Amino acid sequence: MAGNSGIKVKIDNVVKKFEGRNGEVTALNGVNLEIKNNEFICVVGPSGCGKSTLLNIIAGLQEPTSGEILVDGNKVTGPGKERGVVFQQYALFPWLTVRENVEFGLKLNKERSEQEIREISEKYLDMVGLKAFADSFPKELSGGMKQRVAIARAYAVNPSVLLMDEPFGALDAQTRTQLQTELLHTWESERKTCFFITHDVEESVILAQRVVIMSARPGRIKEIVPIDIPYPRDQETKMADRFVELKNYIWSKVYQEYLEVKK
């Protein structure tokens, strides 16, 4: 459990520096954020502001130069089964079927029976509408279907935190809209803590409870905007005055940071 505080993920003064060709580069410069249990957070900001670096540190795929990440009060020292990751690139195994891709992480747990693994994979394939494609290979799927497989695979291992790095960024507008709606429906029923990176301000407002705006490099949190629009949300929500107001406000802040990058 996340404890009495209800804080699921704590990002505590995280700094990340890299050695570049022209010397040291500071990607993140003192990032602090507390994410509540079951909260949906979206992160926006100009390219190169450290969004993906921060996600990779939470995932345990990179180490911070200083500071730390706590999940349920425990320091992150590497990848963990309580954190599921979905990237923009689908990262599916091309030699495995859809079902086998979803079951891959489940089979690493030797305590699960074959029947239990099959039941779990069936549940999540049904959730993403791909039960009929269970025996297909990734090359036979569209981009949107591949991303559904990646989402089903992440959910199947039952993480309490879902880390998503522009998962819909490479998809056409119609597919993207459809998957946004499906993701919201799934989040409302499964109630995971979601940390979702996007370049699309409209996407951040339709999905999130809070939108984190990051500054130009070195990445810091510039502002956190609460999204006071009730769930359930759908595409009609995007026509509401409050939605448009929030979208324009966040976009203006992101654009200011984009101009900083261009200097």
Summary of the structure (lengths in Angstrom):
residues: 263
radius of gyration: 18.6
end to end distance: 45.6
largest distance: 58.4
contacts: 824
relative contact order: 0.17
helix: 40%
strand: 25%
